Amino acid sequence: MPETEAVTTTVRVVDIVPGDLPAIITAEPVRSPGGRTKLFTQQVQVRDPELFRRLASEISKGDEIQATVVTEWPQGARYFTRLVRYVKVAENAPVITAPA
């Protein structure tokens, strides 16, 4: 069984990428140990088709979302991330979750 970790954080949506493995590109400021702030960008797969459809219709580039991202480390394989839940930060939008 792969090792998994879920993290929820507020990020800005930089791009929405349709395709066979749809994804979003997110950015968030992080502080280095030296105290400098850097921009961390990440491409996160959206493996649930319904979650991606709703995200693409409700979220625009530049929007902030509270995203729950699961990272999986399958044995003998490269890790991957996937979006499982999001809430648009600027509005009191409903929580959108991928089915279990």
N, C-alpha and C positions, 0 to 999 in steps of 0.2 A: 504494500500500500504506500502511495506517495506521501511524503511529508508535506503538510500544508500550513499556511499562515494567512490569516485575514487581517487587513489593516483598513481602518476608516480614517480618511483625511479630507480636507478641503483643498480642491485643485481647480485650476482654470483649464477649460477645454481649449486646446490649441487647434485641433482638427478632428474631424469625424471621417473615418476611412472605411468606405464600403468595400465589399469584395467577398471572396471565398472565406476569408477569416477576417470579418469586420473588426474594427478597433477604434479606439479614440487615442489621441495624443494629448497628454496632460502636462501641465507645468505647475510647479509650486516652489516657493522660496524656501531654502534650507540654510541654516547657519552652520558654518564650519567650526571646528574646534578653536580656530584662531579668531572667531568672532565675525568673520566676513559672511555676507549673505550671497548665495549663489542660486541660480535658477536650475532646478532639477526637472528634466523632461523625461517622459516615459510613454511608451506605446503599450496600451493595455487592450488585450483581445476582449471582444464582446461575443462570447460563443452562443448565447441564447438569442435566437432570431427575433423573438417578440420583444425582448429587452432592447435590442439594437434598434428595431423599428420605432419603438416609443421614444428612445433617446434621440434618434435622428429627427423625429418630428417635434420634439419639445425643447431640445437644447441647441444652441447656436455657438459657433466659434466665439470665444471670449467670455462665455458664461462661466460662473463658478458653480461647482457642484460638490456636494459631500459624497465621495465615492468610497464604496467598500470594494477592495481589490483582494482577491485570493491569489497567492503565489503557491505553485505546486512544484515540488522537486521529485519527479518520478525517479525510481532507481535506475541508474545507468543511462539516464536521458537528461537533456538540457531542461532547465526550469522554464516555466511560462507563467504569465499573469493573466487574470481574467476579471472583468468587472462583473459583480453579482448584484449590486444595489447602487442606486444613486438618488439624491434629492437635490433639486435646484436650490441653491443658497439664497438667491435674491428674492425668491417668492416662497410662500408657504405651500409649495407643491406637495402632492402626495408622495410617499415613499414608493419607489418602483423597485421590485425585487424579482430576480429570475426564479422560476419554479425550481424546487429541489429535485 
